Amino acid sequence: MQSDAATVEAFLVSLTDDRRRAIAALLDVIRKNIDADFEEGMQSGAVGWFLPHSNVSERLPLRPASAG
């Protein structure tokens, strides 16, 4: 299900009561278990999580380590 909502809160408000309860329960589980470095937001019409660029550079080597 895709949404035109710009925020997670707006997405939840747009749902019917039964869907809102189900999605809110799912979001609670994810929020309690996902790494704190991830940020939540709407992506491609759905709730998604992403690593901000400031955190990615600390986690992923952008250049190969020197051989010496």
N, CA, C and O atoms as a CHARMM CRD file, in Angstrom:
* protein
*
  272
    1    1 MET  N      0.84200  -1.16900   0.00000 PROA 1      0.00000
    2    1 MET  CA     0.00000   0.00000   0.00000 PROA 1      0.00000
    3    1 MET  C      0.88800   1.23300   0.00000 PROA 1      0.00000
    4    1 MET  O      1.67600   1.43200   0.92400 PROA 1      0.00000
    5    2 GLN  N      0.76500   2.06000  -1.02900 PROA 2      0.00000
    6    2 GLN  CA     1.52900   3.30200  -1.11100 PROA 2      0.00000
    7    2 GLN  C      0.71500   4.45700  -0.58500 PROA 2      0.00000
    8    2 GLN  O     -0.51300   4.46100  -0.67500 PROA 2      0.00000
    9    3 SER  N      1.40600   5.44000  -0.03600 PROA 3      0.00000
   10    3 SER  CA     0.74900   6.60200   0.54300 PROA 3      0.00000
   11    3 SER  C      1.41200   7.86700   0.02300 PROA 3      0.00000
   12    3 SER  O      2.59800   7.86700  -0.31000 PROA 3      0.00000
   13    4 ASP  N      0.64000   8.94400  -0.04500 PROA 4      0.00000
   14    4 ASP  CA     1.18300  10.25500  -0.40000 PROA 4      0.00000
   15    4 ASP  C      1.58500  11.04400   0.84000 PROA 4      0.00000
   16    4 ASP  O      2.01300  12.19200   0.72400 PROA 4      0.00000
   17    5 ALA  N      1.45700  10.45400   2.01200 PROA 5      0.00000
   18    5 ALA  CA     1.77700  11.14400   3.26400 PROA 5      0.00000
   19    5 ALA  C      3.25900  11.51500   3.29800 PROA 5      0.00000
   20    5 ALA  O      4.11600  10.75200   2.85300 PROA 5      0.00000
   21    6 ALA  N      3.53800  12.69100   3.83100 PROA 6      0.00000
   22    6 ALA  CA     4.91600  13.16800   3.91900 PROA 6      0.00000
   23    6 ALA  C      5.60900  12.71600   5.20000 PROA 6      0.00000
   24    6 ALA  O      6.83800  12.69800   5.26700 PROA 6      0.00000
   25    7 THR  N      4.83300  12.35200   6.21400 PROA 7      0.00000
   26    7 THR  CA     5.41400  11.92500   7.49100 PROA 7      0.00000
   27    7 THR  C      4.77600  10.61600   7.93800 PROA 7      0.00000
   28    7 THR  O      3.69700  10.24600   7.47700 PROA 7      0.00000
   29    8 VAL  N      5.45300   9.93300   8.83000 PROA 8      0.00000
   30    8 VAL  CA     4.91800   8.68500   9.37500 PROA 8      0.00000
   31    8 VAL  C      3.62400   8.97300  10.12700 PROA 8      0.00000
   32    8 VAL  O      2.66200   8.21100  10.02900 PROA 8      0.00000
   33    9 GLU  N      3.60200  10.06900  10.87600 PROA 9      0.00000
   34    9 GLU  CA     2.40600  10.43400  11.63500 PROA 9      0.00000
   35    9 GLU  C      1.21700  10.66100  10.69800 PROA 9      0.00000
   36    9 GLU  O      0.11000  10.19600  10.97100 PROA 9      0.00000
   37   10 ALA  N      1.44900  11.37800   9.59200 PROA 10     0.00000
   38   10 ALA  CA     0.37500  11.62200   8.62300 PROA 10     0.00000
   39   10 ALA  C     -0.08200  10.31500   7.98700 PROA 10     0.00000
   40   10 ALA  O     -1.27100  10.13300   7.72400 PROA 10     0.00000
   41   11 PHE  N      0.84800   9.41500   7.74300 PROA 11     0.00000
   42   11 PHE  CA     0.50300   8.10700   7.19600 PROA 11     0.00000
   43   11 PHE  C     -0.41400   7.35400   8.14800 PROA 11     0.00000
   44   11 PHE  O     -1.43000   6.79900   7.72900 PROA 11     0.00000
   45   12 LEU  N     -0.05500   7.33400   9.43600 PROA 12     0.00000
   46   12 LEU  CA    -0.87800   6.63100  10.42000 PROA 12     0.00000
   47   12 LEU  C     -2.27100   7.23500  10.51800 PROA 12     0.00000
   48   12 LEU  O     -3.25400   6.50200  10.62900 PROA 12     0.00000
   49   13 VAL  N     -2.36800   8.55000  10.47800 PROA 13     0.00000
   50   13 VAL  CA    -3.66800   9.22700  10.55600 PROA 13     0.00000
   51   13 VAL  C     -4.54000   8.86600   9.35700 PROA 13     0.00000
   52   13 VAL  O     -5.76400   8.81300   9.47400 PROA 13     0.00000
   53   14 SER  N     -3.91800   8.61900   8.20900 PROA 14     0.00000
   54   14 SER  CA    -4.68100   8.33400   6.98900 PROA 14     0.00000
   55   14 SER  C     -5.27400   6.92300   6.96400 PROA 14     0.00000
   56   14 SER  O     -6.12100   6.62600   6.12200 PROA 14     0.00000
   57   15 LEU  N     -4.84300   6.06500   7.86800 PROA 15     0.00000
   58   15 LEU  CA    -5.29500   4.67300   7.87200 PROA 15     0.00000
   59   15 LEU  C     -6.62000   4.50600   8.61200 PROA 15     0.00000
   60   15 LEU  O     -6.98800   5.32500   9.45400 PROA 15     0.00000
   61   16 THR  N     -7.32200   3.43000   8.28000 PROA 16     0.00000
   62   16 THR  CA    -8.51300   3.06900   9.04900 PROA 16     0.00000
   63   16 THR  C     -8.05900   2.60300  10.43000 PROA 16     0.00000
   64   16 THR  O     -6.89300   2.25600  10.62000 PROA 16     0.00000
   65   17 ASP  N     -8.97500   2.59600  11.38400 PROA 17     0.00000
   66   17 ASP  CA    -8.61500   2.24700  12.76200 PROA 17     0.00000
   67   17 ASP  C     -7.94900   0.88300  12.87500 PROA 17     0.00000
   68   17 ASP  O     -6.94700   0.74200  13.57600 PROA 17     0.00000
   69   18 ASP  N     -8.49300  -0.12800  12.19200 PROA 18     0.00000
   70   18 ASP  CA    -7.91500  -1.46900  12.31100 PROA 18     0.00000
   71   18 ASP  C     -6.51800  -1.52900  11.70500 PROA 18     0.00000
   72   18 ASP  O     -5.63000  -2.17100  12.26500 PROA 18     0.00000
   73   19 ARG  N     -6.31500  -0.87100  10.57500 PROA 19     0.00000
   74   19 ARG  CA    -4.98100  -0.85400   9.96200 PROA 19     0.00000
   75   19 ARG  C     -4.00600  -0.03000  10.79600 PROA 19     0.00000
   76   19 ARG  O     -2.84000  -0.39600  10.93900 PROA 19     0.00000
   77   20 ARG  N     -4.48400   1.07900  11.34300 PROA 20     0.00000
   78   20 ARG  CA    -3.62400   1.92500  12.17400 PROA 20     0.00000
   79   20 ARG  C     -3.11100   1.13600  13.37700 PROA 20     0.00000
   80   20 ARG  O     -1.92700   1.20600  13.71000 PROA 20     0.00000
   81   21 ARG  N     -3.99200   0.39400  14.02200 PROA 21     0.00000
   82   21 ARG  CA    -3.57700  -0.40800  15.18300 PROA 21     0.00000
   83   21 ARG  C     -2.53100  -1.45100  14.77900 PROA 21     0.00000
   84   21 ARG  O     -1.53500  -1.63900  15.47700 PROA 21     0.00000
   85   22 ALA  N     -2.76000  -2.11700  13.66500 PROA 22     0.00000
   86   22 ALA  CA    -1.82400  -3.15200  13.21100 PROA 22     0.00000
   87   22 ALA  C     -0.46900  -2.55000  12.84200 PROA 22     0.00000
   88   22 ALA  O      0.57100  -3.06800  13.24800 PROA 22     0.00000
   89   23 ILE  N     -0.47600  -1.47400  12.08500 PROA 23     0.00000
   90   23 ILE  CA     0.78000  -0.84000  11.67100 PROA 23     0.00000
   91   23 ILE  C      1.49100  -0.23300  12.87700 PROA 23     0.00000
   92   23 ILE  O      2.71500  -0.32200  12.97700 PROA 23     0.00000
   93   24 ALA  N      0.74500   0.38200  13.79200 PROA 24     0.00000
   94   24 ALA  CA     1.35500   0.96100  14.99400 PROA 24     0.00000
   95   24 ALA  C      2.03500  -0.12200  15.82900 PROA 24     0.00000
   96   24 ALA  O      3.11500   0.10600  16.37500 PROA 24     0.00000
   97   25 ALA  N      1.41800  -1.29200  15.93100 PROA 25     0.00000
   98   25 ALA  CA     2.02400  -2.39900  16.67900 PROA 25     0.00000
   99   25 ALA  C      3.31500  -2.86000  15.99800 PROA 25     0.00000
  100   25 ALA  O      4.31600  -3.11800  16.66700 PROA 25     0.00000
  101   26 LEU  N      3.28700  -2.96000  14.68500 PROA 26     0.00000
  102   26 LEU  CA     4.47900  -3.34500  13.93100 PROA 26     0.00000
  103   26 LEU  C      5.58700  -2.30500  14.10500 PROA 26     0.00000
  104   26 LEU  O      6.74600  -2.65700  14.32600 PROA 26     0.00000
  105   27 LEU  N      5.22800  -1.02900  14.00400 PROA 27     0.00000
  106   27 LEU  CA     6.21600   0.03800  14.18100 PROA 27     0.00000
  107   27 LEU  C      6.82800   0.00700  15.57800 PROA 27     0.00000
  108   27 LEU  O      8.02500   0.24600  15.73300 PROA 27     0.00000
  109   28 ASP  N      6.02600  -0.28100  16.58500 PROA 28     0.00000
  110   28 ASP  CA     6.54400  -0.37000  17.95600 PROA 28     0.00000
  111   28 ASP  C      7.61700  -1.44900  18.07000 PROA 28     0.00000
  112   28 ASP  O      8.65600  -1.23200  18.69400 PROA 28     0.00000
  113   29 VAL  N      7.36800  -2.60400  17.47100 PROA 29     0.00000
  114   29 VAL  CA     8.34400  -3.69800  17.51700 PROA 29     0.00000
  115   29 VAL  C      9.62800  -3.29400  16.80200 PROA 29     0.00000
  116   29 VAL  O     10.72500  -3.50600  17.31800 PROA 29     0.00000
  117   30 ILE  N      9.48800  -2.71300  15.61600 PROA 30     0.00000
  118   30 ILE  CA    10.67500  -2.30100  14.85600 PROA 30     0.00000
  119   30 ILE  C     11.45100  -1.24000  15.62100 PROA 30     0.00000
  120   30 ILE  O     12.67300  -1.33400  15.74300 PROA 30     0.00000
  121   31 ARG  N     10.76000  -0.23700  16.13500 PROA 31     0.00000
  122   31 ARG  CA    11.42900   0.85600  16.85400 PROA 31     0.00000
  123   31 ARG  C     12.17900   0.35900  18.08200 PROA 31     0.00000
  124   31 ARG  O     13.22700   0.90500  18.42600 PROA 31     0.00000
  125   32 LYS  N     11.66400  -0.65600  18.73900 PROA 32     0.00000
  126   32 LYS  CA    12.32700  -1.19900  19.93100 PROA 32     0.00000
  127   32 LYS  C     13.54800  -2.04600  19.57900 PROA 32     0.00000
  128   32 LYS  O     14.40800  -2.27100  20.43000 PROA 32     0.00000
  129   33 ASN  N     13.63400  -2.51600  18.34000 PROA 33     0.00000
  130   33 ASN  CA    14.68500  -3.45600  17.97200 PROA 33     0.00000
  131   33 ASN  C     15.68400  -2.95100  16.94300 PROA 33     0.00000
  132   33 ASN  O     16.73000  -3.57400  16.76100 PROA 33     0.00000
  133   34 ILE  N     15.40300  -1.86300  16.27400 PROA 34     0.00000
  134   34 ILE  CA    16.29900  -1.38000  15.22900 PROA 34     0.00000
  135   34 ILE  C     17.44900  -0.59000  15.84700 PROA 34     0.00000
  136   34 ILE  O     17.27900   0.05000  16.88400 PROA 34     0.00000
  137   35 ASP  N     18.59700  -0.63500  15.22300 PROA 35     0.00000
  138   35 ASP  CA    19.77000   0.10200  15.68100 PROA 35     0.00000
  139   35 ASP  C     19.44300   1.59500  15.76300 PROA 35     0.00000
  140   35 ASP  O     18.77400   2.13900  14.88500 PROA 35     0.00000
  141   36 ALA  N     19.91200   2.23800  16.80500 PROA 36     0.00000
  142   36 ALA  CA    19.60000   3.65100  17.05500 PROA 36     0.00000
  143   36 ALA  C     20.14000   4.58400  15.97700 PROA 36     0.00000
  144   36 ALA  O     19.68900   5.72600  15.88000 PROA 36     0.00000
  145   37 ASP  N     21.09100   4.13300  15.16800 PROA 37     0.00000
  146   37 ASP  CA    21.64100   4.98000  14.10800 PROA 37     0.00000
  147   37 ASP  C     20.67300   5.18200  12.95200 PROA 37     0.00000
  148   37 ASP  O     20.82300   6.13400  12.18600 PROA 37     0.00000
  149   38 PHE  N     19.68800   4.31000  12.81200 PROA 38     0.00000
  150   38 PHE  CA    18.73100   4.43100  11.72000 PROA 38     0.00000
  151   38 PHE  C     17.72500   5.53700  12.00800 PROA 38     0.00000
  152   38 PHE  O     17.35300   5.76900  13.15900 PROA 38     0.00000
  153   39 GLU  N     17.29000   6.21300  10.95500 PROA 39     0.00000
  154   39 GLU  CA    16.23900   7.21900  11.05800 PROA 39     0.00000
  155   39 GLU  C     15.01100   6.71100  10.31600 PROA 39     0.00000
  156   39 GLU  O     15.11900   6.02400   9.30100 PROA 39     0.00000
  157   40 GLU  N     13.85200   7.06000  10.83800 PROA 40     0.00000
  158   40 GLU  CA    12.58000   6.62600  10.27300 PROA 40     0.00000
  159   40 GLU  C     11.99600   7.75100   9.43200 PROA 40     0.00000
  160   40 GLU  O     12.12500   8.92600   9.77500 PROA 40     0.00000
  161   41 GLY  N     11.35800   7.38700   8.33600 PROA 41     0.00000
  162   41 GLY  CA    10.69400   8.37900   7.50300 PROA 41     0.00000
  163   41 GLY  C      9.90400   7.70200   6.40000 PROA 41     0.00000
  164   41 GLY  O      9.91300   6.47800   6.27000 PROA 41     0.00000
  165   42 MET  N      9.22700   8.50700   5.61700 PROA 42     0.00000
  166   42 MET  CA     8.46900   7.98100   4.48800 PROA 42     0.00000
  167   42 MET  C      9.38600   7.89700   3.27500 PROA 42     0.00000
  168   42 MET  O     10.07300   8.86100   2.93600 PROA 42     0.00000
  169   43 GLN  N      9.39000   6.73700   2.62500 PROA 43     0.00000
  170   43 GLN  CA    10.20600   6.50200   1.44200 PROA 43     0.00000
  171   43 GLN  C      9.39000   5.72000   0.42900 PROA 43     0.00000
  172   43 GLN  O      8.87000   4.64700   0.73700 PROA 43     0.00000
  173   44 SER  N      9.27900   6.24700  -0.75900 PROA 44     0.00000
  174   44 SER  CA     8.54400   5.57300  -1.83700 PROA 44     0.00000
  175   44 SER  C      7.13000   5.20900  -1.41800 PROA 44     0.00000
  176   44 SER  O      6.61900   4.15500  -1.79600 PROA 44     0.00000
  177   45 GLY  N      6.49400   6.07600  -0.63800 PROA 45     0.00000
  178   45 GLY  CA     5.10900   5.87100  -0.24900 PROA 45     0.00000
  179   45 GLY  C      4.88700   4.92300   0.90700 PROA 45     0.00000
  180   45 GLY  O      3.75500   4.51100   1.16200 PROA 45     0.00000
  181   46 ALA  N      5.95900   4.56700   1.61700 PROA 46     0.00000
  182   46 ALA  CA     5.83400   3.65200   2.75200 PROA 46     0.00000
  183   46 ALA  C      6.80700   4.07100   3.85000 PROA 46     0.00000
  184   46 ALA  O      7.74400   4.83400   3.61400 PROA 46     0.00000
  185   47 VAL  N      6.56500   3.55700   5.05000 PROA 47     0.00000
  186   47 VAL  CA     7.48500   3.82500   6.15000 PROA 47     0.00000
  187   47 VAL  C      8.78100   3.07300   5.87100 PROA 47     0.00000
  188   47 VAL  O      8.76400   1.90400   5.48500 PROA 47     0.00000
  189   48 GLY  N      9.89400   3.75500   6.07000 PROA 48     0.00000
  190   48 GLY  CA    11.18600   3.12400   5.84800 PROA 48     0.00000
  191   48 GLY  C     12.21200   3.62900   6.83700 PROA 48     0.00000
  192   48 GLY  O     11.98000   4.61100   7.54100 PROA 48     0.00000
  193   49 TRP  N     13.34300   2.95700   6.88700 PROA 49     0.00000
  194   49 TRP  CA    14.43200   3.33100   7.77900 PROA 49     0.00000
  195   49 TRP  C     15.69000   3.44300   6.96100 PROA 49     0.00000
  196   49 TRP  O     15.90900   2.66700   6.03000 PROA 49     0.00000
  197   50 PHE  N     16.51800   4.40600   7.30500 PROA 50     0.00000
  198   50 PHE  CA    17.73200   4.64400   6.54400 PROA 50     0.00000
  199   50 PHE  C     18.83800   5.13000   7.46900 PROA 50     0.00000
  200   50 PHE  O     18.58800   5.64600   8.55900 PROA 50     0.00000
  201   51 LEU  N     20.06600   4.95000   7.00200 PROA 51     0.00000
  202   51 LEU  CA    21.22100   5.47800   7.71800 PROA 51     0.00000
  203   51 LEU  C     21.56200   6.83400   7.12100 PROA 51     0.00000
  204   51 LEU  O     21.79300   6.92900   5.91500 PROA 51     0.00000
  205   52 PRO  N     21.60000   7.88000   7.92800 PROA 52     0.00000
  206   52 PRO  CA    22.01000   9.18400   7.41600 PROA 52     0.00000
  207   52 PRO  C     23.45800   9.11700   6.91800 PROA 52     0.00000
  208   52 PRO  O     24.24600   8.30200   7.39700 PROA 52     0.00000
  209   53 HSD  N     23.79700   9.96800   5.96800 PROA 53     0.00000
  210   53 HSD  CA    25.15400   9.97200   5.41400 PROA 53     0.00000
  211   53 HSD  C     26.21200  10.12500   6.50200 PROA 53     0.00000
  212   53 HSD  O     27.29400   9.54900   6.39500 PROA 53     0.00000
  213   54 SER  N     25.91500  10.88400   7.53200 PROA 54     0.00000
  214   54 SER  CA    26.89100  11.07700   8.60900 PROA 54     0.00000
  215   54 SER  C     27.22800   9.76100   9.30300 PROA 54     0.00000
  216   54 SER  O     28.34200   9.60100   9.80000 PROA 54     0.00000
  217   55 ASN  N     26.30700   8.83100   9.34600 PROA 55     0.00000
  218   55 ASN  CA    26.55800   7.53300   9.97900 PROA 55     0.00000
  219   55 ASN  C     27.13500   6.51200   9.01700 PROA 55     0.00000
  220   55 ASN  O     27.87700   5.62000   9.42700 PROA 55     0.00000
  221   56 VAL  N     26.80300   6.63500   7.74600 PROA 56     0.00000
  222   56 VAL  CA    27.27000   5.65800   6.76800 PROA 56     0.00000
  223   56 VAL  C     28.78100   5.70000   6.65300 PROA 56     0.00000
  224   56 VAL  O     29.42500   4.65300   6.58800 PROA 56     0.00000
  225   57 SER  N     29.36000   6.89800   6.62700 PROA 57     0.00000
  226   57 SER  CA    30.80900   7.00200   6.45900 PROA 57     0.00000
  227   57 SER  C     31.55800   6.36400   7.62300 PROA 57     0.00000
  228   57 SER  O     32.69100   5.91300   7.45000 PROA 57     0.00000
  229   58 GLU  N     30.94900   6.31800   8.79800 PROA 58     0.00000
  230   58 GLU  CA    31.59000   5.67800   9.94100 PROA 58     0.00000
  231   58 GLU  C     31.49400   4.15900   9.86000 PROA 58     0.00000
  232   58 GLU  O     32.33200   3.46000  10.43100 PROA 58     0.00000
  233   59 ARG  N     30.49700   3.63800   9.16800 PROA 59     0.00000
  234   59 ARG  CA    30.25700   2.19800   9.11400 PROA 59     0.00000
  235   59 ARG  C     30.85700   1.53700   7.87900 PROA 59     0.00000
  236   59 ARG  O     31.31700   0.39800   7.94800 PROA 59     0.00000
  237   60 LEU  N     30.85600   2.23400   6.76400 PROA 60     0.00000
  238   60 LEU  CA    31.28900   1.63200   5.51000 PROA 60     0.00000
  239   60 LEU  C     32.54300   2.32200   4.99800 PROA 60     0.00000
  240   60 LEU  O     32.56900   3.54800   4.89000 PROA 60     0.00000
  241   61 PRO  N     33.56800   1.56800   4.68300 PROA 61     0.00000
  242   61 PRO  CA    34.76200   2.20400   4.11500 PROA 61     0.00000
  243   61 PRO  C     34.46100   2.68200   2.69700 PROA 61     0.00000
  244   61 PRO  O     34.04800   1.89900   1.84200 PROA 61     0.00000
  245   62 LEU  N     34.66900   3.95600   2.46300 PROA 62     0.00000
  246   62 LEU  CA    34.41700   4.50600   1.13600 PROA 62     0.00000
  247   62 LEU  C     35.64000   4.36300   0.24900 PROA 62     0.00000
  248   62 LEU  O     35.54200   4.46900  -0.97300 PROA 62     0.00000
  249   63 ARG  N     36.78300   4.12400   0.85700 PROA 63     0.00000
  250   63 ARG  CA    38.02200   3.88800   0.11600 PROA 63     0.00000
  251   63 ARG  C     38.65100   2.61300   0.66500 PROA 63     0.00000
  252   63 ARG  O     38.57000   2.33700   1.86200 PROA 63     0.00000
  253   64 PRO  N     39.27300   1.84600  -0.20900 PROA 64     0.00000
  254   64 PRO  CA    39.93300   0.63800   0.29500 PROA 64     0.00000
  255   64 PRO  C     41.07800   1.01000   1.24100 PROA 64     0.00000
  256   64 PRO  O     41.74800   2.02600   1.05500 PROA 64     0.00000
  257   65 ALA  N     41.28400   0.19000   2.23200 PROA 65     0.00000
  258   65 ALA  CA    42.39300   0.42200   3.16000 PROA 65     0.00000
  259   65 ALA  C     43.71600   0.26600   2.41800 PROA 65     0.00000
  260   65 ALA  O     43.84200  -0.57400   1.52700 PROA 65     0.00000
  261   66 SER  N     44.68300   1.06700   2.78700 PROA 66     0.00000
  262   66 SER  CA    45.98900   0.96800   2.12500 PROA 66     0.00000
  263   66 SER  C     46.64000  -0.37200   2.48400 PROA 66     0.00000
  264   66 SER  O     46.39400  -0.93500   3.55100 PROA 66     0.00000
  265   67 ALA  N     47.45300  -0.85100   1.59200 PROA 67     0.00000
  266   67 ALA  CA    48.07400  -2.17100   1.76300 PROA 67     0.00000
  267   67 ALA  C     49.38600  -2.06800   2.53600 PROA 67     0.00000
  268   67 ALA  O     50.33100  -2.78700   2.21000 PROA 67     0.00000
  269   68 GLY  N     49.47600  -1.25100   3.48900 PROA 68     0.00000
  270   68 GLY  CA    50.75700  -1.17600   4.16400 PROA 68     0.00000
  271   68 GLY  C     50.63100  -0.84900   5.53800 PROA 68     0.00000
  272   68 GLY  O     51.63500  -0.74900   6.24400 PROA 68     0.00000
